[in-house]
């Protein structure tokens, strides 16, 4: 979320962050309004080695539940 906001502020990309709430990951994703053509951008966990992608246990559930394409940025992506 912080990366998307930073890239949007500096004009690199058009990005928007939307917090989601639900009983679990799938419920939160389902309650989120997705527009045609949207993608979800996720940053790697700080547990990842430099320039590697790693998702923790909870974050790994998001791509499985999301109805749109997902990309995971490697750690230290700027």
N, C-alpha and C positions, 0 to 999 in steps of 0.2 A: 504494500500500500504506500509506503513512504517513497519508494522508487518511482512509482507512477506519478505521484504528486510532484516530486522533484522534476521529472522530465516534462510534465505539463507546465510547471512554472517557468522553466527556461525555454519553452517553445519547441523542444525537441520532438515531442509527440503530442497529439491530442489525447488526453487521458482523464479519466474520472475514477474516483474511488467511491465505493458504496459499501458501507458496513452492512452485514447481514446477521440476522438472529434466527435461531431455531432450536428445536430440542436436540438436534444433532447436525452434523455437517450436511447430510443429504437434505434435511428439512430446511436449513438455512439457504442452501443453494436453490431449492425449489421455490422458496418465497421471494427470491430475487428476480426482478424483471430483466430479461435478457432481450436485447435488440438483435435483429438480423445483422450479421456481419461483425458482431462483437467477438473479441477474444479476451481470455483471461490471462493476465501476465502475473506470474508468481516469482518471487525471489527465493533463491536457495537459502537454506538454514545457515546460520553462522557456524554450524558444526561441519560444513563442507570445507574441503581443502580449497585453497585459492584456485579460482578459475574452473571449479567443478560444480556440478549441480547436485543438490541433495535436498530431499524433502523429509521432514520428520513424520512421525506416525500419524498425527492429525492432519497435517498439510497434504499428505499423500491421498487422503480421502476426497479432497476437493476435486482433482481432475476426474476422478471416477464418477462423481455426481454432477459435474458441470455439463450442460447441454451444448456448449460451444467449444471451439478449439482452445487449447491451453498451451502456453509456452512457459518454461521454467528457465529463468536467467541464472547463469552461474554466479557463484560468490564473487564479489569484487567487480561486478559488471558496472560500468559507468557510462 
